[in-house]
Amino acid sequence: MERRGGGSNPYGNTRQEESRQTGIRDRLHKELTGLGTDGGVKLGGKILSLERIKRDGTLVNKLGYQLIKLIARAFKDRWDSVDSYQGLGQFRTDSAADNTAFGGLISPDEVREGLRTMKAGTASGPDGLSKKALLAWDPTGTKLAKMFSIWLMVGSVPKALKVCRTTLIPKSIDPAVCAHMSGWRTLTIGSVLMRLYSKLLNSRLTGVCSISPRQRGFISSPGCSENLMILNGLISETRRRGLGLAVVFIDFARAFDSVSHAHILEMLNHRGVDKHIIGVIQDCYEGVTTKVAVKGEEGPTIDMRIGVKKGDPMSPLLFNLALDP
C-alpha cells in the first residue's frame, strides 16, 4: 500500500477531513482525552525497544543456506511485487456500511473477550510476546484497551509490530507434491499483540460490512457443509424432476497471497466505510515484512506488498469482501 501522503492515493490527504464528517475520529479523540496513557505507552515503549529475536548460532551447511535463499526468493517474487490491480470494473454493491460499530474506544471487555477466545497455545511472533504474558501484565484488559484506543484514534501501530515470520506447511506427505511451491501452505505469524488488535478490529468490521449469506468459507460457522447440503438437494431435485443443472466450481490459486491491497482499499471505500477506519486498516498492511523460516533458519526480509496474511484474524473477512464486494 502506498503511504497516505502520496498524491496518487485516493484515501490520503483528505482522509481526516472526510472522517470528521462522520464524526468517528472526533468521537474517538474526545473519549481518549479522558484516559491516561499509563501502561499502554509503557508497554508500547518496551515493544519498540525490543531487538529482533537473535539467531541461536546453529550452523547451516552451504546447501541448506542456498535452499533457504531459493525458497525466500520465490516468496519474495510473490509478495514483494508490483500490484497489477485495475479497479472493481462492473462489480458494485448495494450494501451500505454501518459505521456505528467504530464510534467508540476499545473497551476492557472487548480485550478480555479477545484474549479469552485466543487459543491458549497460540504461537508467539518474532517479538516473543505470548498470550500468557499479556494476561499477566494486564489481567483486566484496562491497559491494553487504552493502548489499542490510542492506536485506533491516531490510525497507526508501532513499526516493530509489523515484523512477521512465515512458516511453510506441507499440503501432502507425497515428496513429488512437496517438490513444488504449490505443495506448501504459508502461515504468517506476527506479534500476539498485533493479532489481538486485529481480532478486535475484525469483530467491529464484521458489524460494519455484511457479506453474502451464501458465503460459508473463511468465517466462523459450520463452514461449507451447509452449502454442500443445498447443492446435494438441488442435484437430487433436478434428477427427480428430469431437469438440467449447471454447476461451476472455482478454485482460486494462491487465494490469500494474490489479494491486491489497492483492491481492499477501494472495496472498503466503495462500501462506505469511514475514511479514518480505512486508514487504520491500511496502516496495518503498510510496511509489513516477514522472513520465511525453514528448519528453524530464517531467510532474508521480504516486504509484503500484496496479499493478506494467513494467520491474521482480519484476513478472512478482507478476503471475502474483496472476493464479493
VMD Tcl script that draws the C-alpha trace (Angstrom):
set ca {
  {0.00 0.00 0.00}
  {1.21 3.50 -0.73}
  {1.69 6.00 2.06}
  {-1.37 8.10 2.73}
  {0.50 11.29 1.93}
  {1.09 10.22 -1.70}
  {-0.63 12.36 -4.29}
  {-1.93 9.34 -6.20}
  {-3.60 7.78 -3.15}
  {-7.39 8.45 -3.21}
  {-7.55 7.80 0.54}
  {-4.68 10.07 1.52}
  {-4.72 13.81 2.08}
  {-8.49 14.14 2.57}
  {-8.87 11.15 4.89}
  {-9.04 13.11 8.15}
  {-11.34 15.80 6.74}
  {-13.76 13.25 5.31}
  {-13.62 11.22 8.52}
  {-14.63 14.25 10.56}
  {-17.83 14.46 8.53}
  {-18.91 11.17 10.08}
  {-17.54 12.21 13.47}
  {-15.85 8.90 14.23}
  {-12.30 10.20 14.60}
  {-13.50 13.20 16.64}
  {-15.52 11.00 18.99}
  {-12.54 8.69 19.48}
  {-10.31 11.66 20.24}
  {-12.83 13.14 22.68}
  {-13.10 9.86 24.60}
  {-9.35 9.31 24.53}
  {-8.55 12.69 26.11}
  {-10.27 11.47 29.25}
  {-7.96 8.47 29.56}
  {-4.45 8.38 30.98}
  {-1.67 6.83 28.93}
  {-0.04 4.96 31.83}
  {0.64 1.37 30.99}
  {-0.25 1.44 27.31}
  {2.59 3.76 26.40}
  {4.96 1.92 28.73}
  {4.20 -1.39 27.04}
  {4.40 0.25 23.65}
  {7.78 1.71 24.58}
  {9.01 -1.70 25.68}
  {8.00 -3.28 22.40}
  {9.59 -0.53 20.37}
  {12.86 -1.09 22.23}
  {12.87 -4.87 21.76}
  {15.52 -6.26 19.44}
  {14.58 -8.87 16.91}
  {14.95 -12.43 18.07}
  {18.61 -13.37 17.60}
  {19.70 -16.44 15.76}
  {20.65 -19.28 18.06}
  {24.02 -19.74 16.37}
  {23.10 -23.02 14.70}
  {25.44 -23.66 11.78}
  {23.88 -24.19 8.39}
  {25.73 -26.00 5.67}
  {26.14 -24.31 2.33}
  {23.47 -26.41 0.65}
  {20.96 -25.63 3.41}
  {21.63 -21.92 3.18}
  {21.23 -21.96 -0.60}
  {17.91 -23.77 -0.17}
  {16.69 -21.09 2.23}
  {17.71 -18.34 -0.19}
  {15.98 -20.14 -3.07}
  {12.71 -20.51 -1.15}
  {12.87 -16.93 0.14}
  {13.44 -15.62 -3.40}
  {10.37 -17.49 -4.64}
  {8.15 -15.94 -1.97}
  {9.74 -12.52 -2.45}
  {8.73 -12.69 -6.12}
  {5.18 -13.49 -4.99}
  {4.70 -10.92 -2.20}
  {7.13 -8.12 -2.96}
  {5.79 -7.50 -6.44}
  {4.08 -4.78 -8.44}
  {0.35 -4.57 -7.79}
  {-1.46 -5.14 -11.10}
  {-4.92 -4.24 -9.75}
  {-7.03 -2.36 -12.35}
  {-10.18 -1.49 -10.43}
  {-13.51 -3.05 -9.49}
  {-14.87 -2.71 -13.01}
  {-18.56 -3.53 -13.21}
  {-18.73 -5.08 -9.73}
  {-20.78 -2.96 -7.35}
  {-22.69 -3.49 -4.13}
  {-25.91 -2.10 -2.72}
  {-24.80 -2.84 0.85}
  {-24.00 0.37 2.74}
  {-21.61 0.19 5.68}
  {-22.93 0.92 9.16}
  {-20.01 2.72 10.81}
  {-21.55 2.95 14.28}
  {-19.51 -0.06 15.43}
  {-16.38 2.12 15.28}
  {-17.95 5.02 17.15}
  {-16.25 4.36 20.49}
  {-12.94 3.46 22.05}
  {-11.91 -0.15 22.57}
  {-13.16 -1.36 25.93}
  {-11.56 -3.68 28.51}
  {-14.48 -6.08 27.93}
  {-13.54 -6.36 24.25}
  {-9.91 -7.03 25.17}
  {-10.82 -9.70 27.72}
  {-13.15 -11.40 25.23}
  {-10.46 -11.27 22.55}
  {-7.92 -12.87 24.88}
  {-10.46 -15.45 26.06}
  {-11.16 -16.64 22.51}
  {-7.48 -16.71 21.55}
  {-6.08 -20.24 21.67}
  {-4.03 -20.96 24.78}
  {-1.09 -22.37 22.85}
  {-1.08 -19.71 20.13}
  {2.42 -19.18 18.77}
  {4.44 -16.12 19.70}
  {5.59 -13.79 16.94}
  {9.16 -12.60 16.35}
  {8.92 -10.28 19.41}
  {8.46 -13.28 21.73}
  {5.32 -11.93 23.42}
  {2.75 -14.56 24.41}
  {-0.89 -14.60 25.42}
  {0.22 -15.65 28.91}
  {2.49 -12.60 29.16}
  {-0.31 -10.23 28.14}
  {-2.67 -11.74 30.71}
  {-0.04 -11.49 33.42}
  {0.69 -7.85 32.57}
  {-2.95 -6.77 32.22}
  {-5.45 -9.30 33.59}
  {-8.33 -6.77 33.48}
  {-7.65 -5.60 29.92}
  {-7.66 -1.96 31.02}
  {-4.13 -1.03 29.94}
  {-4.39 -2.90 26.65}
  {-7.73 -1.19 25.93}
  {-6.11 2.23 26.46}
  {-3.20 1.39 24.19}
  {-5.40 -0.06 21.42}
  {-7.66 3.00 21.65}
  {-4.64 5.24 21.07}
  {-3.70 3.20 18.01}
  {-7.28 3.36 16.74}
  {-7.50 7.11 17.22}
  {-4.13 8.03 15.67}
  {-4.55 5.44 12.90}
  {-1.21 3.66 13.21}
  {0.60 0.92 15.12}
  {4.29 0.71 16.15}
  {6.54 -0.34 13.29}
  {8.12 -3.06 15.46}
  {4.80 -4.93 15.44}
  {4.82 -5.22 11.65}
  {7.64 -7.78 11.65}
  {6.37 -11.31 10.94}
  {7.63 -14.86 10.48}
  {6.32 -17.21 7.76}
  {6.23 -20.97 8.29}
  {5.72 -23.48 5.47}
  {3.18 -26.27 5.99}
  {3.12 -29.23 3.54}
  {-0.20 -29.97 1.84}
  {0.78 -33.61 1.32}
  {3.25 -36.22 2.50}
  {3.98 -37.05 -1.15}
  {7.55 -35.83 -1.93}
  {6.51 -35.16 -5.54}
  {3.84 -32.69 -4.37}
  {6.20 -31.00 -1.92}
  {8.78 -30.52 -4.64}
  {6.73 -27.57 -5.92}
  {5.77 -24.30 -4.20}
  {2.10 -25.11 -4.79}
  {2.54 -28.10 -2.46}
  {3.02 -25.85 0.57}
  {0.75 -23.60 2.61}
  {2.12 -20.50 4.26}
  {1.31 -19.34 7.77}
  {2.47 -15.81 8.52}
  {2.66 -15.09 12.24}
  {3.02 -11.60 13.65}
  {3.10 -10.35 17.22}
  {0.40 -11.70 19.53}
  {-0.26 -8.08 20.44}
  {-0.89 -7.17 16.81}
  {-3.08 -10.23 16.32}
  {-5.18 -9.28 19.34}
  {-5.63 -5.74 17.98}
  {-6.52 -7.17 14.54}
  {-9.01 -9.51 16.21}
  {-10.79 -6.57 17.83}
  {-10.81 -4.59 14.58}
  {-12.18 -7.64 12.76}
  {-15.00 -8.01 15.28}
  {-16.07 -4.40 14.68}
  {-15.57 -4.52 10.90}
  {-17.79 -7.61 10.74}
  {-20.62 -5.46 12.10}
  {-19.85 -2.67 9.63}
  {-19.65 -4.70 6.40}
  {-22.04 -7.56 5.73}
  {-21.13 -10.44 3.43}
  {-23.33 -12.68 1.32}
  {-25.27 -15.22 3.43}
  {-24.21 -17.84 0.88}
  {-20.52 -17.24 1.59}
  {-19.65 -20.02 4.00}
  {-15.89 -20.14 3.61}
  {-13.37 -18.36 5.83}
  {-15.93 -17.49 8.50}
  {-16.76 -18.81 11.98}
  {-19.64 -21.09 11.03}
  {-20.20 -24.76 10.16}
  {-18.10 -23.99 7.09}
  {-19.10 -25.34 3.69}
  {-21.30 -28.17 4.99}
  {-24.49 -26.09 4.64}
  {-23.74 -25.18 1.02}
  {-22.88 -28.81 0.25}
  {-26.25 -29.88 1.64}
  {-28.00 -27.29 -0.54}
  {-26.07 -28.47 -3.60}
  {-26.91 -32.09 -2.83}
  {-30.57 -31.14 -2.50}
  {-30.53 -29.33 -5.85}
  {-28.92 -32.32 -7.59}
  {-31.47 -34.70 -6.09}
  {-34.39 -32.45 -7.03}
  {-33.26 -31.90 -10.62}
  {-32.77 -35.63 -11.06}
  {-36.22 -36.34 -9.67}
  {-37.82 -33.79 -12.00}
  {-35.63 -34.63 -15.00}
  {-34.21 -31.12 -15.28}
  {-30.78 -29.93 -16.30}
  {-28.37 -28.37 -13.79}
  {-25.19 -26.38 -14.37}
  {-22.67 -26.14 -11.53}
  {-19.50 -24.05 -11.62}
  {-16.59 -24.77 -9.28}
  {-13.94 -22.06 -8.99}
  {-10.62 -22.74 -7.31}
  {-8.65 -19.60 -6.53}
  {-4.97 -20.39 -6.83}
  {-2.93 -18.74 -4.04}
  {-6.12 -17.01 -2.91}
  {-4.85 -15.11 0.15}
  {-1.46 -14.41 -1.45}
  {-2.91 -12.69 -4.52}
  {-5.32 -10.15 -3.00}
  {-4.37 -6.62 -4.01}
  {-4.06 -4.06 -1.21}
  {-5.45 -1.42 -3.57}
  {-8.43 -3.73 -4.15}
  {-9.07 -3.93 -0.40}
  {-8.95 -0.14 -0.02}
  {-11.24 0.53 -2.99}
  {-13.68 -2.11 -1.79}
  {-13.85 -0.58 1.71}
  {-14.29 2.90 0.20}
  {-16.98 1.61 -2.15}
  {-18.79 0.04 0.79}
  {-18.85 3.40 2.55}
  {-16.51 2.51 5.42}
  {-15.37 5.62 7.30}
  {-12.19 7.11 5.80}
  {-10.34 7.09 9.11}
  {-11.10 3.37 9.60}
  {-9.91 2.67 6.05}
  {-6.68 4.40 7.04}
  {-6.44 2.25 10.19}
  {-6.72 -0.93 8.12}
  {-4.33 0.46 5.50}
  {-1.73 1.13 8.18}
  {-1.99 -2.48 9.38}
  {-0.63 -3.54 5.96}
  {1.86 -0.75 5.30}
  {5.48 -1.62 5.99}
  {4.78 -5.24 6.94}
  {7.75 -7.57 6.50}
  {8.33 -11.27 7.00}
  {11.04 -13.90 6.85}
  {10.42 -17.43 5.63}
  {11.55 -19.96 8.24}
  {12.93 -23.30 7.02}
  {14.09 -25.88 9.58}
  {14.49 -23.18 12.20}
  {16.54 -20.90 9.96}
  {15.18 -17.64 8.53}
  {15.73 -16.24 5.06}
  {16.16 -12.56 4.17}
  {13.49 -9.93 4.84}
  {10.54 -9.80 2.42}
  {8.25 -6.78 2.05}
  {4.61 -7.92 1.90}
  {3.20 -5.58 -0.73}
  {0.43 -7.89 -1.89}
  {-1.87 -10.47 -0.30}
  {-3.49 -10.83 3.11}
  {-1.64 -12.59 5.90}
  {-2.68 -16.17 6.65}
  {-2.72 -16.28 10.43}
  {-4.12 -12.77 10.91}
  {-7.69 -12.58 12.31}
  {-8.79 -9.87 9.86}
  {-7.61 -11.68 6.70}
  {-10.63 -13.98 6.12}
  {-13.11 -11.07 6.25}
  {-10.98 -8.85 3.99}
  {-10.61 -11.72 1.51}
  {-14.37 -12.36 1.47}
  {-15.13 -8.67 0.97}
  {-12.56 -8.43 -1.83}
  {-13.98 -11.58 -3.44}
  {-17.57 -10.30 -3.35}
  {-17.52 -6.50 -2.97}
}
mol new
graphics top color blue
foreach p $ca { graphics top sphere $p radius 0.5 }
foreach p [lrange $ca 0 end-1] q [lrange $ca 1 end] { graphics top cylinder $p $q radius 0.2 }
display resetview
